[in-house]
Amino acid sequence: MIEYKRVKEFTEEQLEDLFLSVDWFSGKFPAKLRIAFQNSSKVVSAWDDIKLVGLIRGLDDGVWQATIDCLLVNPQYQGYGIASTLVNSLLQDYKDFLYVEVVPDEKKNVSFYQKLGFEIMAEGTPLRFKGCGWE
């Protein structure tokens, strides 16, 4: 049975294993990931006993706008509603905010978010600046 927790403390190994399971480049930087999650506004994680199998984080200003970031589920655990549960748990935290935004890294994930009530914005284009720390 999957257990959901609101914790920000993870080992570097837990984060590395999860991020690399979905082939995310950031999994090569587990020390930075550990610090990033400690400093995140909200984090919801999914556990199979002691194994971290999914997580999501929210970054926010406390009252107005939040951004959903880093939704990932180990491929061995996909298809069981874990991602939807993680998103809905985080949205509960942000129910009084004006905006909750997400920029999926892959277009194939857009329909997933639309099923959860997100709408494609009429205006705006996501942009990214990659810092030297990711080389």
N, C-alpha and C positions, 0 to 999 in steps of 0.2 A: 504494500500500500504506500502511495506517495504522500509524504508529509510536507506541508508548506510552512516556511519560516520567514520571519522578518529579522534577518541578521545581516550584518555588514562585515563580519569577520570570517574570512576564508583562508585556508592555507594556499600558498602559491601552487602547490601540487594539485589541489582541487580545481583551482581556476584554470591552470594549464591543461589539465585533462579535459575539462568541459569545453574550453575554447578550441582546443585542437581537434576535439571530436567532431566539430562542425567546420573544420578547416578555416578558422578565423586566424588571420595573420597576427592579431594582437595576443594570441595564445603563446607566442614566442617571448612575451614580456610579462611573465607572471608576477614579478615584483611590482611592476607598474600597475598591473591589474588589481593586485591586493590593495594598494594605496588608493586607487581610483574608487574601488567599492567602499572602502572605509570612509571616503569623503563624499559619497553620493547622498543625495537627499533621501531617497527611498530605495529599498532593495527587497525583493521577494524572491525566495529561492525554493526549489523543489528537491526533495531528498528521497532516495530509496535506501532506507536504513541510514548508513553513514556516508553514502555516495551522493555527491552533488550531481543532479541530473538535469537541472534547468535553473535559469534565473532571469530576472528582468530588473532593470534599474530605472529610476526616474530622477531627472534633474529638474529642479524648480526654483522659483524665486520666493516661495512661501505663501503666495496669495493669488497670483494672476495667471502665470503661464508655467506649464510643465512640458517636458519632452521625455518621451519614452525612448530608452536607449538600451542596447544590449539584450534583446530578447533572444535567448537560445536554449535549445533542448537537445540533449544528447540523442543522436539518431536512433539508438536502441530503444528510446522511450518516446519517440514521436508517434503521433497518431492516437494518443490516449487522452487528449484534451488538456495536457499540461500547459501548453503555450496559452491557450484560451483562459485557463484558470489564473495563470500568472498575470496576464493583461487585465482581466477583470478585477483581480485583487488590487492591482496598482491603481486602476481607475476609481475604485472605492475611495482610496486616499485622496484622489484629486477631484472628487465629485463637486466641490464648491469652487473650483478654479474656472476662469473664463475660457482657457484653452488648454488642451492637451494635444500635443503634436507628436508625430512620428515620421521619420524619413527612412523607409525600408531600404536596406542596402541593395536588395534585389527586387526587380519589378514583379517577379513571380509571387512575392509575399503581399502585394497590394490587396489582392482579393481576400486574404486572411483578415487583414485589418478592416476592410469594408464589411465583412460579415459581423464584426464586433461593433459596428456603428461609426467607424471613421469615414470621412468623406474626402475625396480628392479636392485639394484647394484649387480654386479657379485661377489664382495668381500665385506667383512665387516659384522659385527654382532653388532647389537645395545646392549649396556650394560647400566646398571643403578646402581647407588649407592644411597640408600635411607638414607637421613640424619635423625638425631634424631628429627627434628622438625615435622616430619610426624607421630609420634607415638600418 
